[in-house]
Amino acid sequence: MTVALTVLTTTDSAAKAQELARGAVEDRLAACAQISGPVTSVYRWRNAIETEEEWQVLFKTTEARYEALEAHLLARHDYDTPEIVATPAVRVSAAYLEWIEAETTVAP
């Protein structure tokens, strides 16, 4: 059975968020991506508390495509340690799950 995931990352501009989203969808690593922002992120980095404006990108994918999506994000992200957090979807409508699976399947 297909397991759907939502995968979250953040970046420091709307343009970068759109680039990450478009690349993942074009490469069939995610069926879609939603961009929200700006959001305010507060975090500790190199022994200092930072507060920055960021854009969140939420990808819809399958567990089978996660490794490839993570590799894609790591290769294209400009953060030293980008946030990449995957959460399994506990309940997904059958039609939506079928669509995610179809859109992330690479043709032979």
Backbone hydrogen bonds, N-H to C=O, Kabsch-Sander energy under -0.5 kcal/mol:
donor,donor_aa,acceptor,acceptor_aa,energy
4,A,2,T,-0.5
5,L,61,T,-2.7
6,T,87,T,-2.5
7,V,59,F,-2.1
8,L,85,V,-2.9
9,T,57,V,-2.0
11,T,55,W,-1.9
17,A,13,S,-2.1
18,Q,14,A,-2.5
19,E,15,A,-2.1
20,L,16,K,-2.5
21,A,17,A,-2.5
22,R,18,Q,-2.9
23,G,19,E,-2.3
24,A,20,L,-1.9
25,V,21,A,-2.2
26,E,22,R,-3.1
27,D,23,G,-2.0
28,R,25,V,-1.5
29,L,24,A,-2.8
30,A,24,A,-1.2
31,A,60,K,-2.9
32,C,60,K,-0.8
34,Q,58,L,-2.4
36,S,56,Q,-2.4
39,V,54,E,-3.1
41,S,39,V,-0.6
41,S,52,E,-3.1
43,Y,50,E,-2.1
45,W,43,Y,-0.5
45,W,48,A,-2.9
48,A,45,W,-0.8
50,E,43,Y,-3.6
50,E,48,A,-0.6
52,E,41,S,-2.5
54,E,39,V,-2.9
55,W,11,T,-3.0
56,Q,36,S,-2.8
57,V,9,T,-3.0
58,L,34,Q,-2.8
59,F,7,V,-3.1
59,F,57,V,-0.6
60,K,32,C,-2.4
61,T,5,L,-2.4
61,T,59,F,-0.6
63,E,3,V,-2.5
65,R,62,T,-1.0
66,Y,62,T,-0.6
66,Y,63,E,-0.9
69,L,65,R,-2.2
70,E,66,Y,-3.1
71,A,67,E,-2.3
72,H,68,A,-2.2
73,L,69,L,-2.6
74,L,70,E,-2.7
75,A,71,A,-2.1
76,R,72,H,-1.5
77,H,73,L,-1.9
84,I,82,P,-0.5
85,V,8,L,-2.1
87,T,6,T,-2.8
89,A,4,A,-2.8
90,V,88,P,-0.6
97,L,93,S,-2.6
98,E,94,A,-2.2
99,W,95,A,-1.9
100,I,96,Y,-2.5
101,E,97,L,-2.5
102,A,98,E,-2.4
103,E,99,W,-2.6
104,T,100,I,-1.2
105,T,102,A,-0.8
106,V,104,T,-0.5
